[in-house]
Amino acid sequence: MVVMPTTVDDLALTLIDANRKGSKVRVVGSGHSWSPVATSSNVIISLAKMTGIVSLNTVSKEVTVLAGTTLYDLSKLLEDQGYALPILPSISDQTVAGAVATATHMTGVYHKNMANLVTEFKMILANGTSVSVKKYSPLYESGLINIGLFGVITEITFQFVEAYHLKEIVQPLPLSECLEKMETLFHSAEHVKMWLEIHSESCGLFQFNRTEEKVKNNPSPLFMKVTGYLFEVIQWIAGIAPSCVGGKVMELLLKSGVVFPPQERIDLYRNVFNIPNYQVLRESI
């Protein structure tokens, strides 16, 4: 059974009823995560109808939004006010609660995951009780990154910053060089990510740094969406005929709030490595 509450009271009643019947409850966001952890044969709660801003404080630089709000909508809201979140993932379909609950991250060794931007959140426990949880309180860590299994978050307060620009440099490197210089490369920019294209023995290196340079032509949402689909096609071609996909160094200027608009489908297949010991990755390949 899928339940889509529109108010906190509706949500509390759903949890009380499930608790009384002994039903298992899972909370689902946008369904971006590959893990089936949110699936259930009992009760699935979607917060898709609990969206929007609750408050925005420009003095403390904190914004409170309902849990079902997407990162795309939150980013646009902040951009309109001249602000931005310090970090963002590549996918903007995610709900704020889902992104936090699954420890969604940006890239680079200089930033932590999105949960670290949260200063306070509200959640409903299994007995229908609403609690407000502040940073460093006993429930903070267990309630925040909860993968949809520990209470239901209803509101989240994020710390934000002044809007900024990012300069992105994308370049291909031999896979052997990526593995040999991995630790150095990870510290080469504020944000760094690598795509290891094992089938072509190459590596895509993405480096992002904040810059004072101005963005002259900001891409439209339609352009960003088309680019996303085009990228999927290129990935598909690379999997069949790696030699057909070459690479050159590219430089891009991005606004802090620019993220890919919500996609109707995602057909990318990736392995994401979060390994503190880089030697483990070298040996696995």
Secondary structure, 3 states (H helix, E strand, C coil): CEECCCCHHHHHHHHHHHHHHCCCEEEECCCCCCCHHHCCCCEEEECCCCCCEEEEECCCCEEEEECCCEHHHHHHHHHHCCEECCCCCCECCCEHHHHHHCCCCCCCCCCCCHHHHEEEEEEECCCCCEEEEECCCCCHHHHHCCCCCCCEEEEEEEECEECCEEEEEEEEEEHHHHHHCHHHHHCCCCEEEEEEEHHHCEEEEEEEEEECCCCCCCCCHHHHHHHHHHHHHHHHHHHHCHHHCCCCCEEEEEECCCCECCCCCCCCCCCCCCCCCHHHHHHHC
